[in-house]
Amino acid sequence: MNLKKVPLLRDPLLHFALIGGLLFAIDGLFGGDADAEEIAITPSRIEHLAAVFERSWQRPPSDEEMQKLVDNFVREEVLYREALKLGLEADDTVIRRRLRLKMEFLARDLVDAVEPETEVLQKFYRDNGDRYQLPARVSFRQIYFNDDRRAEPEQDAEMALAALADGAEWATTGDSHLLPRQFTQASLEEVNKQLGTGFAEELLDQPRGQWVGPVHSEYGVHLVFVEEYTAQASADFASVQSQVLRDWQAQAHGDALESQYRQLRQGYRVRMDVDPGVRQLASAEPADEVAAR
């Protein structure tokens, strides 16, 4: 008899019914309880479901929508519990990682609940002073000479330098370009992004308050007038206190996670069954066993 010709056996509904029956039978084999388990729908659960809905839809749920939320929660809880009974979470990389993250979040929540004293943050600020440095800044003007358009850009720049000393207008000297003509309290990093690596450092060796040059960049030749240079300095604690708090919390998070792991790790002994040829690759701790196959 050709089973493929029997219409009933090709009915998808029958397939789903068979699958459902199989899952029910497996659940019975693995310890299904004759007494129904309780799923409690508490007021706090209702509030949580409604709050999640409102964050998504920017309005509270209607009575009908609230009922659907509860029904969906019950469905999810039933399937979740049954999946645990069947051991479906075992050896699932995604679930393992999510559970690890939840354990780590617990440690982070403990840190976030702590409000460190100002003295604690000040000590962290002093111990990590290199993190809270105000960058060096420079204010200057520049005149550009395009070495692709000029046969002797350096010579032209020197002639312009002499003209500036005689009172020539700097804003109309040089070639037109998209580069800024004037920088005000710009960090060295900002200057190098605009005019090329190393240009800002060239400015530091130039005298203040006069036109000098030529100075070379990745784009060509420049005359520069350095107005002001502010060296790198430590930021005042009050101005960076919020950043210090974030940095302190980040370090405390890491310390808490490591402490949590070390404490929990003491409750486990790891046995590594490895081949003798790769035994040295095993990262077992001294108290762990490394057994050769």
N, C-alpha and C positions, 0 to 999 in steps of 0.2 A: 504493500500500500504506500502510495506517495503522499507523505505528510504535507508537502508544500501545497498540494491541491485541496487540502481541507481548509476552507475559509476561516473557520474559527481560530485555528492555530496561527493565522497571520494577522489576527486582530490585535492592534497595539494595546487596547484596553485589557485584553487577557494577559498580555505580557506584564503590564503594570500590576495587575492583580496577583500574578505569580510572584513577582518581585516583592510585593508587599507581604504576601504570605510567607515567603522565605525569610524576610527580615524579622517577622513576628516569631517564626519558629526558632531562629537563631537567638533572639532575645530570651525566649523561654529556656533554651539550653544553657545560656550563660547567666542564669540567676534572676530572671524576672520575678518580682515580688508579687504575691497574690494580692497584697494590700496596695491600694492605689497610693502613689506618692502625692504629697501636697505641694502645690505651687501657690505661694502666697502673693496676692496682689495687694500690697500695702499702700497707704496714702503717699508715702515717699516715692514708691515706684510710679504711681500715677503722676505725681508732680514731675518726676524725671522724664517720663515719656512725653508729657505735655511740653516741658521745657525744650526738649530736643526738637519736637515738631515746630515750636514757635521760632527757634533759632533758624530753622530751615525756611519757613514760610512767612516769617514776620507777622504772624497772627496766631492766636490760640486755636486749638483744634475744636471742631464742632463735636456734638455728642456722638454722631455717627463715626466721625474720624477717630474720636477717642476710643470707641469700642473696637475699631479696626486695629488701633495701636495695641490695645490690650490683647486682642485675639492673636496678633502677630507675635507679641512677646511670649504668650503661652505656647504657641507653636514652636518658636525658637527654643524655649526652655525645655520642652518635651524632647525635641530632636537632639538638643545638646546633651541632656542627661542620658538618653539612649545611646548616643554616640560614645559617651564615656564608658558605658557598660560594655559596649562592643570593643572597646580599646582602640577606636579609630584615631585617637590622637597620638598613638604610639608611632615613633619613627617618622613623624610628619615635620619636616624642616621648618615650614612656615609657622606651625603652631608652636614649636619649640622656641623659635625666635621671638614670637609674640609674648610667650610666657616669660622668657628671659627679660624682655623689655619691661613687662609689668613688674617684675621683681626689682628691676633697677629703678623704676619710677617710684616705688615705695621708699627707697633710700633717698631719692631726690626730694620727695615730698617732706621727709624729715628735715632735710637741710633748709628747704624753703620756709619751713615753719619757724626757723630760728632767726631772730632779729639780732645781728651782731652789735655789740657795743661800738661806739665811735672809736674807742681806744684800739679795739681789735682791727678795725679798718685802717686806722692810722698806721699801725704796725705793719699791716700788709702793704700799705702804700710805701712805707720806707723800705721794706724788704724787697720790693719789686719796683724800685724807682725808675728803672730803665723803661718800664712800660708807659710811664706818664711824663714823657718828655715833649715839650712843645717844639715843633720842628723849626730849624733856622729859616728865616724869611728875608727876602730882599726886595727892595723897590728900585726900579731902574727904567730908563728909556733906551731904545735901541733903534739904530738906522741900518737898513739892510741894503747890501749891494749884491746883485745876482751875478754869480760867476759864470752862468750859462749865457748871459746876454752881454757881458763886458769882457773885453780882451785883457784888461789889466785891472781887475776889481780891487786889489790891494792898493794900487797906485791911486785909483779913483777915491778910495776911502781916505787915504792920507791927504789928498787935495781937499776933500770935503771937511776933514778934521781941521785943516788950516782955515777954511772958510768959516766954520763954526766959531773958531777963536776970534774971528773978525766980526762976529755978530750975525752970521747967516741963520735963517730960520730952520730949526732942526726938523720940524714936522713935514716940510716939503723937500727935504734932502733925501737922496737915495732912491731906490726903486720901489714901486708899488708891490704889495704882496698881501697875503692873508694872515701873516704872523702879526700878533699884537705889537704895537709900537711902544706900549707902556705897561709895566707890571707893577702892581701895588701890593706890598706885603705878601708876595707869592712865595710858597715853599720851594725849596730847591727841586723837589720832585716835580712840582708843577712846571717850573721853568724848563727842566730837562724834557718833559713830555712835549712842550711846545717847540723848543729850539734844538732838541737833540741831546743825547747823553753827553755829560761832561761840561755843557755850556755854563750851567749854574756855578760849578766849581771854578771855572775860569773867572767869573765875576768877583769871586772872593779875593783874588789877588790884585784887583784893580783899585786905584785910588778913588776916593769918594768926591762927589761934587764937581766933576769936570768930565768933558768928553775925552774918551781914550779909545785906542784901537790901532790897527784892526784886530778884531777877535773873530776866530773862525767857528763856524757851526756846521752841522750836516747839510745846511741849505746854501751856505755861502759865507760872505764876509760882513762883519757888523762893526759899527761904532757904538759904544755904550756909555751911558751916563748913570753911574751908580749913585742913587740918592740916599739909601739907607740900608743897613744890614743889621739884622737882629739874630744873634747867635742862638743856638739851641739852649733851652733852659727847662728846668723842672716845672711842671704845672703845679699851681697851688692846689692843695688837697681839696679845698671846698669846691673848686671848679670841676674836679673830676671824681667827686665822691660817689656819684651814681655809677660811674664806670668801675671804680674800685669795688663797690658792692657786687656788681655783676661778676667781676673777675674772682672775688673772694668766694662767691657762691659756686662758680664753675670749678674752682679748685676743691672746695669742700664737697661738691658732688663726687668728684673723682676719688677723694679720700674716703668718703662714705661708702662708695661702691666697692673699693678695694677692701675696706674693713669688713663690710658685709660678706664679701666672698671669702675672705680669710677665715672668718668665724664659721661660716657654713661648710667650708672645705674641710675643716677639722673633723666633721662628722662622716667623712667618706674616705675609703681606701681604694685606690685605683690599681687594678691589676692589668698590665699590658701584656697580652699574648702576642709576642712578635718573633720573627725569625732571628736567629743568632746574628746573621749578617747585617741586620738593620737595628740591632738592639741599641746601638749608640745614638740612634736618632730619636729614641723615645724620650719624651719630656716629662717623665715621671718625677715626682718630688721624692726626697730621700725616704719618706715613710711608705712610699708606694712600692708595689711589687712589679717586677719586670720578669715575666716567665717566658722561657724559651719553649717553642713548640717542639 
